[in-house]
């Protein structure tokens, strides 16, 4: 892992732990999905593997330390899988096509992420004897404000961040 990826993963991972806490203070955490904001942005800055691992670990760590998202019903593991897939996919597309428009990358990935999440909610609801169609439907409907917020906020942040942060010649090499 390059030191630049480590720095981005640490910064955006810490923001993903802090932001939900702030949103939950005003009772808006479940509506706007604040953990997703910095992690989706991370996909535009880091390589796929470190970005996906950070997105996988963050909800699990938050659930274990802060109790949100909860482990039962299994929201934390479900979010972890969804976020890892989304952030890894964003990073993969940006690595392959670095000049791709941020909205053209983010919007399809958000939709794929929602499909993954709803499928996981449906499956786990069947397993723990909750009404699967109802739970999946509620999960789909409740996520839309957060998706809209991400579509509005993340691409400009990624664009501005990319224009401000230019790679320094030789910065990627680890020097003693």
PyMOL commands that set and color helices and strands:
alter all, ss='L'
color gray80, all
select helices_A, chain A and resi 3-25+29-32+34-42+48-66+75-96+102-127+132-142+144-164
alter helices_A, ss='H'
color red, helices_A
deselect
rebuild
show_as cartoon
